Amino acid sequence: QLARCISFFFLSAILLISGSEAQLQLWQNFLTDQGGGEKYEFYGSGNLDASWDNRASHVVAKNGNYILYKEPNFEGEALIVLEGDAVPMSSDWNDKLSSVKFLGNGCVKRGIDFAGADIKRIPNVPTMDGCMKYCNEEQRCKSVAHDVPNRNCWIKTGERGARVNIKAGVDSASKSCYQKKALPRIEKCVHKDFDFYGADIGSVSAADIPSCVKSCQGLANCKSIAFSKGTCWRKDKRLGANPRAKTDVHSVEMICVESC
């Protein structure tokens, strides 16, 4: 399992340092993201090329999270654009973009605070994974903000809280994105056609293995799962009580998911 986790993260690292992963599209006279206006593709951080300084009327964050600035060298008024956003420039931003700071790829928005829309604060949470676990346990939760230095986890009812702010030391993530991110690491941990039989702490209906794993993450003593045809059995032992081969039953150790 360790080898599978290492190979998965090695591949992820290659993708993250690839230039094609960080892409902000700038448009002038934007009509659609398929064409209809002049387009400039920006990678990484820095000042805009002179030919595009103060010319953008629309931005599309194809990959990555960014802070846009009205002045060169990351100065002046700032605007946050997150991965997947397509943002027409308002009248006070139109043709006024001069520099861009790349914040990184992925679901965790580092240095970004999803402020407001709080359900509650959970103290002494050291990691984003731990913070998201509390969000998974709360049906109303759609996102989290993790205050890293103070180890506080804020769970939220809004997909991005109530507003998005720049704040050093705070990382934020939406539940929907984070769950999608977790799918590859779950797949690395699945024992196909193998049943962690016994040591059950109850069963629930689940649409798929990731949903079964999510239900286990909401229980303090759940250490593994076995899934078959819509039924999820949660276990209080890593391999159940009597692990054995069984067709159409698939099992997962939680320690594998959490360590990948």
C-alpha positions in Angstrom: 0.0 0.0 0.0 2.9 2.4 0.8 4.3 1.8 -2.7 0.9 2.6 -4.2 0.7 5.8 -2.3 4.2 6.9 -3.2 3.7 6.2 -6.9 0.4 8.2 -6.8 2.0 11.2 -5.1 5.0 11.1 -7.5 2.6 11.3 -10.5 0.7 14.2 -8.7 3.9 16.1 -8.2 4.8 15.8 -11.9 1.4 17.2 -12.8 1.6 20.0 -10.4 4.9 21.3 -11.7 3.9 21.1 -15.3 3.4 24.5 -16.8 0.1 23.4 -18.4 -1.5 23.0 -15.0 -1.4 26.7 -14.2 -3.4 28.6 -16.8 -5.3 31.9 -16.6 -7.0 33.0 -19.8 -7.4 36.7 -20.4 -9.9 37.9 -23.0 -10.5 41.2 -24.7 -14.0 41.8 -26.2 -15.0 38.5 -24.7 -18.0 36.7 -26.3 -17.6 33.0 -25.3 -14.9 30.8 -23.9 -14.8 29.0 -27.2 -13.8 32.1 -29.1 -15.1 35.4 -30.3 -12.4 37.7 -28.8 -8.7 38.1 -28.6 -7.2 35.7 -26.0 -4.0 35.6 -24.0 -2.9 32.6 -21.8 -1.0 33.5 -18.7 1.1 31.0 -16.6 2.4 31.4 -13.1 2.9 34.8 -11.4 4.1 38.1 -12.6 3.3 41.3 -14.5 1.3 41.1 -17.7 3.1 41.4 -21.0 3.1 45.0 -22.1 0.8 44.2 -25.0 -1.8 43.0 -22.5 -1.3 45.4 -19.6 -4.7 47.1 -18.8 -6.5 45.3 -21.6 -8.4 42.3 -20.1 -12.2 42.5 -20.0 -12.8 38.9 -18.9 -10.7 36.2 -17.1 -11.2 32.4 -17.0 -9.2 30.4 -14.4 -8.8 27.1 -16.4 -6.4 25.7 -13.8 -5.2 27.2 -10.5 -6.2 29.9 -8.1 -5.1 33.5 -8.5 -5.0 37.0 -7.1 -5.4 39.7 -9.7 -3.9 43.2 -9.1 -4.6 46.6 -10.7 -0.9 47.6 -10.4 2.4 45.9 -11.5 4.4 43.9 -8.9 1.3 42.7 -7.0 0.3 46.2 -5.9 -3.0 48.0 -5.7 -6.5 46.7 -5.4 -6.8 42.9 -5.5 -9.4 40.5 -6.8 -9.5 36.7 -6.1 -10.2 34.3 -8.9 -10.5 30.6 -8.0 -10.2 27.5 -10.3 -13.2 27.2 -12.6 -14.2 30.8 -12.3 -15.2 32.7 -15.4 -15.3 36.4 -14.4 -16.4 39.4 -16.5 -14.5 42.5 -15.3 -16.8 45.0 -13.6 -16.6 48.6 -14.7 -14.0 49.5 -12.1 -11.8 46.5 -13.2 -12.3 46.5 -17.0 -9.0 47.1 -18.8 -7.2 47.7 -15.5 -5.4 44.3 -14.8 -1.6 44.6 -14.5 -0.2 41.7 -12.5 -1.2 38.2 -11.4 -0.1 36.1 -8.4 -0.6 32.3 -8.7 -1.7 30.7 -5.4 -1.4 27.0 -6.5 -3.6 24.3 -7.9 -6.3 22.1 -6.4 -9.1 22.1 -3.9 -7.2 23.6 -1.0 -7.1 27.4 -1.4 -4.0 28.4 0.5 -4.0 31.9 2.0 -7.7 32.2 1.2 -10.4 32.5 3.8 -14.0 31.4 3.1 -15.3 33.9 5.7 -18.7 33.8 7.2 -21.6 31.3 6.9 -20.2 29.5 10.0 -21.8 26.5 11.5 -19.3 26.2 14.3 -15.6 26.4 15.2 -13.8 23.2 16.2 -10.5 23.8 18.1 -7.2 21.8 18.0 -7.5 20.5 14.5 -4.0 20.2 13.0 -4.8 19.3 9.4 -7.1 20.1 6.5 -8.1 16.4 6.3 -9.1 16.6 10.0 -11.1 19.7 9.4 -12.9 18.2 6.4 -13.7 15.2 8.5 -15.9 17.4 10.7 -17.5 18.9 7.6 -18.4 15.4 6.4 -20.1 14.6 9.7 -22.4 17.7 9.3 -25.0 17.5 6.6 -25.3 21.3 6.3 -21.6 21.8 5.8 -20.4 22.7 2.3 -17.0 24.1 3.0 -14.3 24.7 5.6 -11.7 27.3 6.6 -8.7 26.0 8.4 -6.8 28.5 10.6 -3.4 26.7 10.4 -1.3 28.4 13.1 -4.1 28.4 15.6 -5.4 24.9 14.7 -9.0 26.1 14.4 -11.5 24.5 11.9 -14.5 26.5 10.8 -17.2 24.6 9.0 -19.6 26.5 6.7 -23.0 26.3 5.1 -21.8 28.1 1.9 -19.8 26.6 -0.9 -17.3 29.4 -0.3 -18.5 30.6 3.0 -20.3 33.9 2.7 -17.4 35.8 1.0 -13.8 35.1 -0.1 -10.9 37.0 1.5 -7.2 37.0 1.3 -5.8 35.9 4.7 -2.3 34.6 5.5 -2.3 31.3 7.5 -5.9 30.3 6.5 -6.6 27.6 4.0 -10.1 26.9 2.6 -11.8 24.1 0.6 -15.3 23.1 -0.5 -16.5 19.7 0.5 -17.6 18.8 -3.1 -14.1 19.5 -4.5 -12.3 17.8 -1.7 -14.4 14.6 -2.1 -13.5 14.5 -5.8 -9.9 15.0 -4.9 -10.0 12.0 -2.5 -11.3 9.5 -5.2 -7.9 8.6 -6.7 -6.4 7.8 -3.2 -9.4 5.8 -2.3 -9.1 3.7 -5.4 -5.4 2.9 -4.5 -6.6 1.4 -1.3 -9.4 -0.8 -2.5 -9.0 -4.6 -2.0 -11.2 -5.9 -4.8 -13.2 -9.2 -4.4 -11.9 -9.4 -0.8 -14.1 -9.2 2.3 -13.0 -7.8 5.7 -15.6 -10.1 7.3 -16.8 -9.5 10.8 -16.0 -6.8 13.5 -19.1 -4.9 12.2 -20.3 -1.7 13.9 -23.3 -1.5 11.7 -24.3 -1.2 8.0 -25.8 1.5 5.9 -26.9 2.0 2.3 -24.2 3.6 0.1 -24.1 4.4 -3.6 -20.5 3.5 -4.1 -17.2 2.8 -2.3 -16.3 6.5 -1.8 -19.7 7.1 -0.1 -19.1 4.1 2.1 -15.6 5.4 3.1 -17.2 8.8 3.8 -19.7 7.2 6.2 -16.8 5.5 8.0 -14.9 8.8 8.4 -17.8 10.1 10.4 -17.3 7.4 13.1 -14.5 7.7 15.6 -14.0 3.9 16.0 -14.4 2.9 12.3 -11.1 1.4 11.0 -12.2 -0.2 7.7 -15.2 -0.9 5.4 -16.5 -3.7 3.2 -18.9 -2.7 0.4 -21.1 -4.8 -1.8 -24.0 -4.0 -4.1 -25.2 -0.9 -2.3 -24.5 -2.0 1.3 -21.7 -0.6 3.4 -20.4 -2.4 6.5 -18.3 -0.4 8.9 -15.7 -2.2 11.0 -13.9 -1.5 14.2 -10.8 -3.6 13.1 -8.5 -2.8 10.3 -9.1 -6.1 8.5 -12.4 -7.1 10.0 -12.4 -10.2 12.2 -11.9 -12.8 9.5 -10.6 -11.4 6.2 -11.2 -13.6 3.1 -11.6 -13.6 -0.6 -15.2 -13.1 -1.8 -16.5 -12.1 -5.2 -18.3 -8.7 -5.5 -17.2 -7.6 -2.0 -14.6 -4.8 -1.9 -12.8 -3.6 1.2 -10.8 -0.6 2.3 -8.6 0.1 5.4 -9.1 3.7 6.6 -5.4 4.0 7.6 -4.5 3.6 3.9 -6.9 6.4 2.8 -5.8 8.8 5.5 -2.0 8.2 4.9 -2.1 8.6 1.1 
